[in-house]
Amino acid sequence: MTYKINIDGVQTHQVNDYKQALNIILTSEISDTSTLELYYENTLMFRIKGSLTALDMEIGRATSELQSLAYLVCRLLLEKK
């Protein structure tokens, strides 16, 4: 399993564990104009714009565990702001 994290279209991290991916996302500094994307096995899980006013979720072939991860990340990022 491979998770890739992109910030503003540039891959910044690649990890094999969703907990690592979650930690990276939650500790990333993104500006109000930045876009953060999480891919799982090259399938876009979700895209978050820095302002968190727009959120696109594209789950694709994701399992319920990965869907839960996407929703958890979004909720935690909103709380962080």
Secondary structure as UniProt FT lines:
FT   STRAND          3..7
FT   TURN            8..9
FT   STRAND          10..15
FT   HELIX           18..27
FT   TURN            32..33
FT   STRAND          35..40
FT   TURN            41..42
FT   STRAND          43..49
FT   TURN            50..51
FT   STRAND          55..57
FT   TURN            60..61
FT   HELIX           64..80
//
